[in-house]
């Protein structure tokens, strides 16, 4: 018998954070996500430099001397018995993406609206899966990004 969460995620595409790239032209970071099923297409989200660094720290499993905001949120959840079940990139309006964090506590499921950068940073810290809706995947910006990413990463080296 399928669980409700399984039914809800069947139409979603699971993503993995591949890397964080610096865009020195705009002082932003680009979160490069790839399909968890091995697909070669990229999904990119532009975020502020501090948000990008928070995601990079989570990817690198870097420990800071004091808890950062996402570490604090994770700690609250752990102490209160709240599980971060998954995050989903749910919408895009113009060039702005929207995300939802799915939580569970004592059998009760709840959702919280979040910026994609915060949702991704939390998901990485909590080992929660990251998804995107089929609609948002189809509407993502920049369909042919390999050459652009290669140029940007070469510029950093």
C-alpha positions in Angstrom: 0.0 0.0 0.0 1.4 3.4 -1.0 1.7 6.1 1.6 0.3 9.6 0.9 3.8 11.0 0.7 4.7 8.5 -2.0 1.6 9.3 -4.0 2.4 13.1 -3.7 6.0 12.7 -4.9 5.3 10.4 -7.9 4.7 13.3 -10.2 7.8 15.2 -8.9 11.3 15.2 -10.2 13.9 14.5 -7.5 17.0 16.7 -7.6 20.4 16.7 -6.1 22.6 19.7 -5.5 25.6 19.3 -7.9 27.6 22.4 -7.0 27.5 26.1 -6.1 29.0 28.4 -8.7 30.0 32.0 -8.1 28.8 34.5 -10.6 31.3 37.3 -10.1 29.5 39.6 -12.6 26.5 39.9 -10.3 28.0 38.9 -6.9 25.5 36.0 -6.7 25.8 32.3 -6.4 24.2 29.7 -8.8 22.9 26.6 -7.2 23.2 23.9 -9.9 20.9 20.9 -9.3 20.7 17.8 -11.4 18.1 15.0 -11.7 18.7 12.3 -9.1 17.7 9.7 -11.7 21.0 10.4 -13.6 19.5 12.8 -16.2 22.0 15.3 -17.6 19.8 18.4 -17.6 20.6 21.1 -15.1 18.2 23.1 -12.9 19.8 26.4 -11.7 18.7 28.8 -9.1 20.4 32.2 -8.6 20.7 33.2 -5.0 22.5 35.8 -2.9 26.1 35.3 -2.0 25.4 34.5 1.7 22.6 32.1 0.8 24.9 30.4 -1.7 27.6 30.1 0.9 25.2 28.5 3.4 24.4 25.9 0.8 28.0 25.4 0.0 28.8 24.9 3.7 26.1 22.2 3.9 27.5 20.5 0.8 31.0 20.5 2.2 29.8 19.4 5.7 31.6 22.4 7.1 31.2 23.1 10.7 31.1 26.7 11.9 32.1 27.8 15.4 28.5 28.9 16.1 25.3 27.6 14.6 24.2 29.4 11.4 20.5 30.1 10.8 19.8 26.8 9.0 21.6 24.9 11.7 19.4 26.6 14.3 16.2 25.7 12.4 17.4 22.1 12.1 18.1 22.0 15.8 14.7 23.4 16.7 13.1 20.7 14.6 15.1 17.9 16.2 14.4 19.1 19.7 10.7 19.4 19.0 10.4 16.1 17.1 9.7 17.7 13.8 11.0 15.9 10.7 11.8 17.8 7.5 10.2 15.3 5.1 11.1 17.0 1.8 11.3 20.3 0.0 9.7 21.1 -3.3 10.3 23.9 -5.8 6.7 24.6 -6.5 6.4 27.6 -8.7 8.2 30.2 -10.8 7.0 33.7 -11.5 9.2 35.7 -13.8 12.6 34.6 -12.7 11.7 34.0 -9.1 11.3 30.5 -7.8 9.1 29.5 -4.9 9.5 26.5 -2.5 7.6 24.6 0.1 9.1 22.7 3.1 7.1 19.7 4.1 7.3 18.8 7.8 5.9 16.0 9.9 5.3 15.9 13.6 3.4 13.1 15.5 1.7 12.0 12.3 0.6 15.5 11.3 1.9 16.9 8.0 2.4 20.6 7.6 3.9 22.8 4.9 5.8 26.1 5.1 6.4 28.6 2.3 10.2 29.2 1.9 12.7 30.8 -0.4 14.4 28.1 -2.5 17.8 28.9 -1.0 16.5 28.4 2.6 14.6 25.2 1.6 17.6 23.7 -0.1 20.0 24.7 2.7 17.7 23.1 5.3 17.1 20.0 3.1 20.9 19.4 2.9 21.3 19.7 6.6 18.4 17.4 7.4 19.2 14.9 4.6 15.7 15.5 3.1 15.0 15.0 -0.6 14.7 18.0 -2.9 12.0 17.9 -5.6 10.7 20.1 -8.4 7.3 20.0 -9.9 7.0 18.9 -13.6 5.6 22.3 -14.5 8.5 24.2 -12.9 11.0 21.8 -14.5 9.5 22.5 -17.9 9.6 26.3 -17.3 13.1 26.5 -15.9 15.3 29.2 -17.5 18.2 28.5 -19.8 17.7 25.1 -21.3 21.2 24.8 -22.8 23.5 25.6 -19.9 26.5 23.3 -20.2 28.6 25.7 -22.3 27.6 28.7 -20.1 28.5 26.9 -16.9 31.8 25.7 -18.4 32.7 29.2 -19.3 31.7 30.6 -15.9 33.7 27.9 -14.0 36.8 28.4 -16.3 36.7 32.1 -15.5 36.8 31.3 -11.7 39.9 29.0 -12.0 
